[in-house]
């Protein structure tokens, strides 16, 4: 069963069980998946579904940062619950040590001489660990290596 079908089945289960919050989150996700499918003019593969889910998690994390500035604790709690639901569809993320090890491997392979080659490194890291790592954190770590 692919991820898209899993989301649809979980949505049906949430309807049957009366879990309105989970249902609303899954409906938002299904809508985002449909929009992505329309934009790409094809049926989404699991890799693309994962990208949409990661994008939704990132949007919610960004919103949490904004709400923290204004002490909106209810909204923050709601967004954190949404993130937990969405993360249940993502593969287990790499630990910080595993990310550091992967960055080290790519640096040894590419042997960059300046910050100008950060794009090459990030492209390679995205291909290798993009689906199982927070790429904004990876980017910060790579930048720190150049400083």
N, C-alpha and C positions, 0 to 999 in steps of 0.2 A: 504494500500500500504506500502510495507516495504521500508527501507532506500535505499537499492540497486536500487530498481525500481525508487525511487524518483530521485536519482542521474542520472540514465539513461534518465528519462524524462526531467530533467533540462538540460542535455547535448544536447538533441534534440532541446529544446527551444533555447538554446544558439546558436546552428547551424543555426536555422531558423532566429533568430534575428541578426545574424552576430557579436555577441559578442565574438570576438576571444580570448580575455584574459580569460573570464569565461570558455569558451570551453576548452582551454588548461589546466586550473586548474582541471576541471572535468574529462578530459581525463587522467590526471596524477592520480587522485583519483581512477578512474575506473580501471586503470592498477594495482594500489596498491591493490585494492579489489580482482582483479583476481588472483594476486600472492598469496595473503593470502588464498584464496579459494583453490588454488592448493596445497599450503603448508599444509593446514588442511585436504585436500582431501574430502571436502564437500562444500555444499552451505552455504554461510555465513548467520548467524542470525543477527538481528539488533544489539545485544550486541557486536558481533565481528566486525561489520561494524563501530560501534562507536569507538571501540578500534583502528581500522586502521586510522580513521579520526583524533582521538586524537594524535596518533603517528605522523601523517603528520603535524599537527599543531605544535607539539613539535619540530620536525625537523626544521621547518621554524623559530621558535623562536630561536633555537640554532644558525641557520645561521645568523639571524639578529644580535645576540650578536657578532658574528665574524666580520660581515660587519661593525659594529659600530667601531670596533678597527681601521679600515682602512678608515673610513669616506666615505663609499660607499652609498651615500644617495639614488641614483636611485634604487639600488638593495634592499635596506631596504624598500622603498616605495612599490616596487613590491611585496615583501614577505608579507608585512602587508596587502596588498590587497588580496593576496592569503589566508592568515589566516582568513580574514573576510568572504570570500566565504566559506571556510571549516567550520568555526564556525556556519554558518547558518544551518548546519545539526546536530549540537550538541545541547543537552538540555541546558537550562539556567544553568549557573554555580552558585554554592552556594556563598553567600557573606562570607566575612572573619569572621563575627560574627557567622554565622551558622556553619562554619568549626570549629571555636574555641569551640562552644557548643558541636559539635559532638566529637571532640577530648576529651573534658572534660568527656562526657558520657562514652567513651571507656576506658579512664583512670580509672574512678570510677568502671567500670565493671571488668576490668582486674587486677587492682591494681598492676602495675609493681613495682618491687623493684630495678631494675637496667636497664642500657642501653641494656643488653643482651636480654631483652624482647621486644625490639623495633620491631622486626620482627613480633611478635604476634600482636602487636598493629597496625602496618601498614597493615597486612593481613586483620584484622577486618575492618579497615577504608576503605581499597580498596574495600572490598565486599559491604560496606554500601554506600560510597560516591564516589567511583572510577570513575563513569561515569559522575558525575556532579561537580567535583572539580579538581583543578590543584594539582596532587599528589606530585609534587616536592615541592610546597609550603607547603603542608600538612606535608611532611617529615621534612622540616626545622623547622616547628612549633613543631613537636613531639620531635625532637632532642633538641630544646631549652627547652622543659619541663624537660628533663633529666639533663640539665646542672645546 
